[in-house]
């Protein structure tokens, strides 16, 4: 999740606010201490402006490509 968040250069607090949760709750999700349910994954995908399948299949290569595409759109 940290890699996903870094694509938009958001802090944990900013991303937590977009999700409507506390920064502490978000940080626990990012560290893998809390399971992320399906509806939360859908919400994250919407916030990141990607479809759920893209979100679920992200790896280092896809993160790089997404970051490259995002920077071209700026």
N, C-alpha and C positions, 0 to 999 in steps of 0.2 A: 504494500500500500504506500510505503514511503516513496518508492519510485514513481508511482502513479501521481501522488501529490506533488512531487518535484517537477513534473511536466508543466504544471501551472505556476510553479514557484510560490505555492501557498504554504503557510505555516500550519502546524497542527491545529492551532486555534481557529484559523480561517476555514479549514476543511471541516472541523467539528461543527462550526457554526452553520455551514452549508448543509450538513447532515442533520442539524437540529439536536445535537448531543453535546455533552460536556467535553472539554479538551481531555480530561482524564479518561473518559470512556473511549474516546477516539484513540488515544495513545495506547490503551490496552489492546485495541483491535490491531493497531499497527505493529505492536510487538508480538502479536499472535497469542495473547493471553485470553482473548475472548473470541469465540466463534462468530463469524459474520453470516447472518441468515440470508436467505434468497432475496427477500424484499429489500434488505440493506444493500446487497450487491446490485440490484436493479437501480436503486437510488444513486449509488456511486457511479454507475455507468452513465446515468442521465446527467449527473453533475459534470462528469468528465467529457460529455458530449461524444460518447461512443456506445456501440451496442453491447449488450451483455456478453455475447460470444467473444467480441474483441477483448473485453475486460478479462474474461476467464482464460484466454489463451495468450495473455501477455507473457513474454519472456524477455531476456535482455535484448535480443535482436529486435523484437517488436517495440520495446520501449524506445530503443534508439530511433527506429523508423517513425514512431508516433511523435517523438520529440522533434525530429527533423521536419516532419509535416507541420507540426504546430508552429515551429519557428518560421516557416515559410509563409504562414497565414498572417503573421503579425504585421 
